[in-house]
Amino acid sequence: MASLRKGLSKFLRRQTNVQEAASYTRALAFVLGQTPKDGLASAIEVSQALLTDRIIRIYGEQPWPASISREQDPEDPAFLPPLAAHLPLSARDAVSLGVAGHSRLAWVDPWGWAGADEAPMITVWFGSKDKLFQIGKLPSERGMPPILQKRSDDGHGIQTEVNREDISLQLFHWPIVIDGDVAWAMVARVFSTRSQRLKLALSIQPMDLNGSHPIFSLKRDQQGNWFANGNPVLSIARPGKSIYSSIYGEESLWRRMQSGMKGLGSFNSFSINCSAGQCSAAEVFEADLEAGQQLSCFAIFSARKPLSSQLVRINQRSLWNGAIADKKGLMKAGAQIDVGELQWLFDAARYRLLIDSASSSLSGCMSCVALARLGFTQRAGERLGGFLKGDGDAAPELLAWAATEFLLWTGERSWLQAHGKHLVRLLDRLSEGNIQPSGAELFGPEGSLRWSEIWRVGALLNAVRVLRDEEEQRHRWGLAGSEGLEGLLEFLGPAPWSAAPNRAPSGASAALLAAAWIGLVPFDAKEVLQTLEFLDLHQHDGGVFLHGGAHIGATSMKLAIKQKCDPSLNGPAQLARYAASTGALPTARHKERGALRSGDDVLSAALFVLLLLDHVRFSPSEIRIGPAIQQCVNLPTPYGKIDFSRTEHGVSVFGRWRKGTKKILSWDSSLRQ
């Protein structure tokens, strides 16, 4: 490992060839399987950035995923000047696709590039006999072609459409389960407004959203299965007319196909190898079509095993109908919620939470709480149970809060019987007050002890409320929680709050408003208001400035408090401005440079949902429902589930209470029960 890092250090100080860059990447990929990832992540990212830079220098212009291509375009605000390494810093827009209960995810970028985690990407090129187009643009091209990308009407797939001259492309991606495992289906269709010969190419590229992704071997078998580095990457339902390929030392695949070079037209199987990891290939479909006729191709990518023999028996419609039926069955397990004009974004955020398989991090814990409040009790409970049995040392106070919050909103006694011992042990640790700084996602590597203390106190006080059978421990937890609550404002320091006594206030200060969000500090306390005032001056494009743009998580926390101060404020509607057309919410968004960090962030989705569900507020005597929610069925509250609807004739509510009847009011008018 030391020799690899030493080699990378030399690599940074001089020009080198692609083979050497690829050898470091290959060595690091091998070592990754034997070494903890935390110690290697930065080395892997650096090696990929170095290799990406070399490929860009050697090949010049060629199609890349949008995140890399935009950073090469001097006219794009995301432009990144040439450096010794190409790090993808902005234009990170992408949407994730997956199936609940399966850990693997695939990503589709705004230009239709698609690929699963840790796999090379597939892109589609199209054109006529004499011209070849991609969905996006090369850096030297003037103007961006109009690209439409959105979710399908049922929210399960991603549609991408583009027109180039008189030729149109429609591309569709969606997740499926086949042979008990998740994979992704894609359909590409091309047509023209006049009669001509059209081309459609499925191209396997040694690239991903972060840059170069070496492919050392690329093979196609007789059944139409493509393998990259020995792993299935693409299965095509019917064979194309020809195959084009390229390796290091040759022209790029794009230039070869644009030049009119003839591809391999007769093939049973095909394979290439490249020690520099620059194998690329495209299977091309061609047909002479009348105006309006379509040339289409159906394929499955990133399956665990070859599937071509099954594709002969399974058509795209049956796969689509099966996927939709599975999704509808999943959705029936949760509450049915109508949020009016924001339904498209709410549905996308809920979908992102359901397909997530995060660890017991901030994102994972918040997604569990959001799912529980959406009525997906079993799924949230299974994840939390797994977190408690696993390693919860990263943020034990946050995990304990999430678990007790889950119990507060669901009242799940069976879950408590199964996982109560783990939760009790965790709470006992917290009552001793020995915590570490956490929240690196928001505060940077040093984290914040103040942040950790907020969740420790919140978890202990929650535990007193929901774990009534643990009488002896409840007294100890209550005492520790009360002592923490009494000294919390002093511990958080002078306003505006900051991550630590030796750190200045910043956009991350918004995260500390969690103290008011979970009810430990009055939302109208002067320290809260002073922090809000500071954040109003520390913003980008109307959101809290953090990590280079309007940070969705930090902005959500700020809006949650402002929403409490001003019931007429619709916080979720303000967050909607940062969402992509697919409903994906990034970690942060720069007004001109696009998504920063993740383009489809779990924490952002969870906090958007929780901000919306903050329109359901409760106290011992009443429940109040805000204007963001138009209708709901089986929506959980700490006192039972409710049905609620607003119509032109008024509003109505039906409740199934665990403990007595509650008064239900609207923020804007009284409701009849």
HELIX and SHEET records of a PDB file:
HELIX    1   1 ALA A    2  ARG A   13  1                                  12    
HELIX    2   2 VAL A   18  LEU A   32  1                                  15    
HELIX    3   3 LYS A   37  GLY A   39  5                                   3    
HELIX    4   4 ALA A   41  TYR A   59  1                                  19    
HELIX    5   5 ALA A   66  GLN A   72  1                                   7    
HELIX    6   6 LEU A  253  GLN A  258  1                                   6    
HELIX    7   7 SER A  308  LEU A  311  1                                   4    
HELIX    8   8 GLN A  316  MET A  331  1                                  16    
HELIX    9   9 GLY A  340  LEU A  342  5                                   3    
HELIX   10  10 GLN A  343  LEU A  354  1                                  12    
HELIX   11  11 LEU A  362  ARG A  373  1                                  12    
HELIX   12  12 THR A  377  LYS A  389  1                                  13    
HELIX   13  13 PRO A  396  THR A  410  1                                  15    
HELIX   14  14 ARG A  413  SER A  431  1                                  19    
HELIX   15  15 ALA A  440  PHE A  443  1                                   4    
HELIX   16  16 LEU A  449  VAL A  466  1                                  18    
HELIX   17  17 GLU A  471  GLU A  486  1                                  16    
HELIX   18  18 LEU A  488  LEU A  492  1                                   5    
HELIX   19  19 GLY A  507  LEU A  513  5                                   7    
HELIX   20  20 ALA A  514  TRP A  517  1                                   4    
HELIX   21  21 LYS A  526  LEU A  537  1                                  12    
HELIX   22  22 ILE A  552  CYS A  565  1                                  14    
HELIX   23  23 GLY A  571  LEU A  575  1                                   5    
HELIX   24  24 ALA A  576  TYR A  578  5                                   3    
HELIX   25  25 VAL A  602  LEU A  613  1                                  12    
SHEET    1   A 3 VAL A  95  LEU A  97  0                                        
SHEET    2   A 3 ALA A 106  VAL A 108 -1                                        
SHEET    3   A 3 ALA A 114  ALA A 116 -1                                        
SHEET    1   B 5 LEU A 132  PHE A 133  0                                        
SHEET    2   B 5 MET A 121  SER A 128 -1                                        
SHEET    3   B 5 GLN A 196  GLN A 205 -1                                        
SHEET    4   B 5 SER A 280  LEU A 289 -1                                        
SHEET    5   B 5 SER A 242  SER A 246 -1                                        
SHEET    1   C 9 ILE A 147  ARG A 151  0                                        
SHEET    2   C 9 ILE A 158  ARG A 164 -1                                        
SHEET    3   C 9 ILE A 167  ILE A 178 -1                                        
SHEET    4   C 9 ASP A 181  SER A 192 -1                                        
SHEET    5   C 9 GLN A 294  PHE A 301 -1                                        
SHEET    6   C 9 ASN A 231  ILE A 236 -1                                        
SHEET    7   C 9 ASN A 225  ALA A 228 -1                                        
SHEET    8   C 9 SER A 217  ARG A 220 -1                                        
SHEET    9   C 9 PHE A 270  ASN A 273 -1                                        
SHEET    1   D 2 MET A 207  ASP A 208  0                                        
SHEET    2   D 2 GLY A 211  SER A 212 -1                                        
SHEET    1   E 4 GLN A 336  ASP A 338  0                                        
SHEET    2   E 4 GLN A 631  THR A 637 -1                                        
SHEET    3   E 4 GLY A 640  THR A 647 -1                                        
SHEET    4   E 4 GLY A 650  TRP A 657 -1                                        
SHEET    1   F 5 GLN A 539  HIS A 540  0                                        
SHEET    2   F 5 GLY A 543  LEU A 546 -1                                        
SHEET    3   F 5 GLY A 549  HIS A 551 -1                                        
SHEET    4   F 5 ALA A 588  HIS A 590 -1                                        
SHEET    5   F 5 GLY A 594  LEU A 596 -1                                        
SHEET    1   G 3 VAL A 616  PHE A 618  0                                        
SHEET    2   G 3 GLU A 622  ILE A 625 -1                                        
SHEET    3   G 3 LYS A 663  SER A 666  1                                        
END                                                                             
